[in-house]
């Protein structure tokens, strides 16, 4: 992130649901996104009760579950991927799969296979201590989410408690493509950027190069999920490159 700031560039973090088509397909997709220049890649762990996900990502998660994908499979694949790429990888999962895997085992495995970050949408600030002791002395960032409805005091506390970057959720709702962003969204990003000691990345709803470029004027980059998944399914990597180029323009 610091290097991007020095070069006056913005971060691009694409999201994929691991195993939507197949394990091998997701492995190849991650390598392709790294090759295109993704700053980091967010890997979704399929879960049956994904409360923050819109219809598109929930559907993908159901397909991944049907394909036999779980944390063990994802960790094994990442271990293989690390032979070919060093791109930062971020897991997006809910608490239930982590607890089911075993807290200590989960974070030890994350460290061993070189996963760099973790996003847990159903882990509020008040519960960070549930996982932080297991992350001690491990090079893993607990990436905090901040809602558009959060006040300044809340934003400050969340950003100081987390690491990596502050994930600024630009809408009051679930993931999914949106046509435009409101004045409130821009003001929220300005406020978060002013308060947070962490880089601020905007996510939820960004879908076009123009949107990415406009939103990134007020923060340090973007996270794009539903639209990236649609483009990947259509094998339209050219449009993903256009988003990346728009962010660097």
Protein Blocks (a to p, Z undefined) as FASTA:
>chain_A
ZZmmmnopacddddddehklmmmlmmmmmmmmmmnopabdcdddddfklfkbcfklmmmm
mmmmmnopafklmmmmmmmmmmmoccdcdddddfklmmmnopklmmmmmmmnopabdcdf
klcfklmmmmmmmmgoiacdddddddfkbcfklmmmmmmmmghiacddfbgcdedddfbd
cfklmmmmmmmmmmpmbdcddeehiabfklmmmmmmmmnbdcdfklmmmmmmnopaklmm
mmmmmmmZZ
